[in-house]
Amino acid sequence: MTSNAACWRHPATALVIATILLTACATGGSDPGSAVCPPVVAYDQALRDKAAAELEALPEDAALVGMMADYAVVRTQARACAG
């Protein structure tokens, strides 16, 4: 009777090779033109003025001030993504 213990010596190596080979078959590309851009919600001027006034009324160390700055960056990136 032959032993098949040698077949199980390097399962991690086989897993790595299989992963590399399957990655080559991935359908999603990294081409920027194929990216799905999130929609950018349009706000009218009155709502933007109201939001700016509310934001200015907050204390400088308010968490919401930093979060809104992050949101502005995300909106800029989404607009750039959409073209």
C-alpha positions in Angstrom: 0.0 0.0 0.0 1.4 3.4 -0.9 1.2 6.4 1.4 -0.3 9.6 0.3 1.1 11.6 3.2 3.3 13.5 0.8 0.3 15.0 -0.9 -0.6 16.9 2.3 2.8 18.3 3.1 2.3 21.7 1.4 -1.4 22.6 1.4 -0.6 26.3 2.1 1.5 26.4 -1.1 -1.2 24.9 -3.1 -3.7 27.4 -1.7 -1.5 30.3 -2.6 -1.0 29.1 -6.1 -4.8 28.5 -6.5 -5.5 32.0 -5.2 -3.0 33.6 -7.6 -4.5 31.8 -10.5 -8.1 32.6 -9.6 -7.2 36.3 -9.2 -6.2 36.4 -12.8 -9.7 35.4 -13.7 -11.3 38.3 -11.8 -13.8 40.2 -13.9 -13.6 43.6 -12.1 -10.8 45.7 -13.3 -8.8 48.5 -11.8 -9.4 50.8 -14.8 -10.7 54.2 -13.5 -13.2 54.3 -16.3 -15.0 51.3 -15.0 -15.5 52.7 -11.5 -19.0 53.1 -10.2 -19.3 56.6 -8.9 -21.6 57.5 -6.0 -24.3 60.1 -6.8 -23.7 63.6 -5.6 -26.9 65.0 -4.1 -27.6 68.6 -5.2 -28.7 71.1 -2.5 -30.4 74.4 -3.3 -28.7 77.6 -2.2 -31.2 78.2 0.7 -30.4 74.9 2.3 -26.7 75.4 1.8 -26.9 78.8 3.5 -28.9 77.3 6.4 -26.4 74.5 6.8 -23.4 77.0 6.7 -25.1 79.1 9.4 -25.7 76.1 11.6 -22.2 74.9 11.2 -20.8 78.3 12.1 -22.9 78.3 15.2 -21.2 75.2 16.5 -18.2 75.3 18.8 -14.8 75.0 17.1 -14.1 71.7 18.8 -17.4 70.1 17.8 -17.1 66.7 16.2 -19.6 67.7 13.5 -17.2 70.4 12.2 -14.5 67.8 11.3 -17.1 65.4 10.0 -18.5 68.0 7.6 -15.0 68.8 6.4 -14.6 65.1 5.6 -17.9 65.0 3.8 -16.9 68.0 1.7 -13.8 66.0 0.5 -15.9 62.9 -0.3 -18.3 65.1 -2.3 -15.4 66.6 -4.3 -14.0 63.1 -4.9 -17.4 61.8 -6.1 -17.8 64.8 -8.5 -14.3 64.1 -9.9 -15.2 60.4 -10.3 -18.3 61.2 -12.2 -16.4 63.5 -14.5 
